[in-house]
Amino acid sequence: MKKALLLFLLLPAIAYSQHQSKLTRIDSVLTYLHQYHMFNGTVLIGEKGKVLYKKAFGIAHPQTQQPLTTASAFNLASVSKQFYTMMAMILKEQGKLAYDDTVQKYLPAFPYNNITIRQLMNQTSGLPEYFDIAQGDMNPLDTLTNASMLELLALKNPALVFEPGTQWQYCNTNYTTLASIIEKVSGLTSQQFFAKHIAAPLKLKNSFVYHLKLKSYPPARVFGLEYDGVNYKLNDLVRFDGIVGDGNVYASAEDLYLWDQALYTKKLVKKTTFNEALTAGKLNNGKHTEYGFGWFIREPGKIVSHTGGWVGFGTEITRYIDKNQTIIVLDNSSNFRAHALVKNIWEGKPIALPKTHLITNVKVIDGTGLPAVAGGVRILNNRIWHVGKLTPFAGEAVTDGNGNVLAPGFIDNHSHHDGGLEKNPSAVAVTSQGITTIVVGQDGGSDTMDSIEHALKKIPVSVNVASYTGQASLREKVMGKNLLRKATPVEIDSMKVLLAREMEKGSLGLSTGLEYEAAFYSSRDEVVALAKVAAEKNGRYISHIRSEDLNIEEAIDEIIQIGHEAKIPVQVTHIKIAMRSKWGNSEKILRQLEMARQQGVNITADIYPYTMWNSTPRVLFPKKDFENLASAEFATRELFDPAASVMVRYTPQPAWQGKTVSEIAAINKETSAQALLRIIRESAAPEQGATIVAKSMSETDISNFMKWPYTSICSDGTMRGHPRGHGSFTRVLGKYVREEKLMSLETAIQKMTSLAAENVGIKNRGLIVPGYFADLVLFNPETVIDNATIENPTALSTGIEYVWVNGKLVYQNQKAVENYPGVLLKR
Ligand SMILES: [Zn+2]
């Protein structure tokens, strides 16, 4: 008996202390976030009408520095929506409208006759988002209002996104339309209606509707802010903010708690009326959504909530209605971090505190091509947060850049490094030259997006991977073994289906290797048909073109035609002239490319900085006549230098690996042409293989191509073999920029970063700007150089000091750091 009594007495104390430890934790997290400029705002936590926690952090305006209080009125953004549905409920109880009335009944100019008020509130109308409609049609000086929005809708009559009632889709136009109906039916403006029917009966002191068409605002109004690393700047209302319904209700944390508690009573509407607002909407097919009237129904009968995000404001109210507990978080710092952390602590879930890291004392070359600027970069988790003259926060992790250059991580537009990633997830070949993203699936050969994703999940890697879908791989899947022929129309259709699926999964587009036998016999129509599939999904086309020597002009013309016919951006990958008598034609070819651009074909190129290529020796026979001595003699004369070209892999005679073709000829007492025929013949069996690093290009052409403003940098590299696998990017920086002064460092960086990202369709990488992913490379521009050679192809470059991928350090001082933050990038 005594024991039971003791337990009974202890229980409330335990409950209280459980709250208390959570509240203490919440307070310390908010303090940390505020100190690191990740939170500026107010928080209120209540239970059964009693305030458990209430605190304000920071300022209401950057100029006045007026301190926030829990009575300060924040723009609720989308948390406003629940107030508009309340207004509709009040009007419904007054008999002035019915939920199943059509919108047209009240707004005759509304261009859709089959949308109801209920569908607006439930977000099942199928209306298109008004931002998209207004964006193109507004004079930059206009302020959008509900009336001008309705006019625009009537004028443009945009197609519905889906049939009303068939789907749920969050859309602000639903609520701006609802507000227009409320104003029409009540004869009051939104701010009048709100003041009279909500704020007054609930005695809300600092809650109101405010928009840009109003001349003045109450003194409690909080402004949206954004911390730029040095100061808070305004990040407040914009030209859309003459509109109401979807946002622009302002309220304080204290008032929101009064509102929350009133929703348990019949102060505003009957309980049955309000219960409907917290009931998930129903689609025409009888399925329930997870949204009521301006409320997300997280757990029916238990948890309802809504978030809001607009300009500097991030807001959230979560109501645990079965326990009568409420969390209110109002933030005006342009961060959206406090909400989830507070809620997760309250719900007993694990949290991870956001971490910042400052790189100071660097010359920032941001990837745009603009001159370097001295300063620093702050990383927040995996993104760039601040750029400029930054000083560390108290206790912040700092890397001193020692005055070196900090650039966006390099994006390798044509890579084969994926071949060795499983065994070598640190990918030092890649990171040691400053590359943070490799673009694979090149030359017509690719893995499926699913298999790449699966592989990266199984063995995480240091670098990001993006992939094209290869035409030859599609041909193999559909046509089987014999690829030395045209595909039939039925086979082309099957390939289109496969490609469309890959595009859906985030492939960058279509790649071809038309010079290789698996694709050489395909028709242009086949390529165009596939390229059109990629184009439909906003993908791109990248090609190892059909000839880089004998028929290069026709091959360039072909890729231009493919771009023209399929209406797709096209890229000549590893652009080169691999034929002695055509050396010097680079200017002519560039004129051909320029002409195509002028005619509307978005054609670009990428290049690696070597006069030698690396491939099967079979490409030395442009006519595919592999036993023809005359063709072999043509090859040794025109297509490569046998004395400077090395068999880097030769399985029939491993002893010949590392020898030049001239040396192999000498061993066999034959001509270089005969040696070439021998090499082709002996390595032709399926289990055999040969790879040659062949010297074929001229420095002048490389320089001309590299300088072209639309040429990005690639390696075409592997984990070993051709030295380009380890040295391409550092070679450009050391040899072509510093030693030969072919272009400025800023221009070279632009070609390795933002241009490279643009050329293959990678978003949010390739620039040092706030919000972009923190892929970064710190290097010494005075010493950076490649060291890889044919003899020592895996020698690491000099001068690359640090490399970060997604905010994590992966390479430092000639060594991999054991972090594997690479992700699969999807188009
Ligand atoms: Zn290639």
Boltz pocket constraint, residues with backbone or C-beta under 6 A from the ligand:
constraints:
  - pocket:
      binder: B
      contacts: [[A, 443], [A, 513], [A, 544], [A, 574]]
      max_distance: 6.0
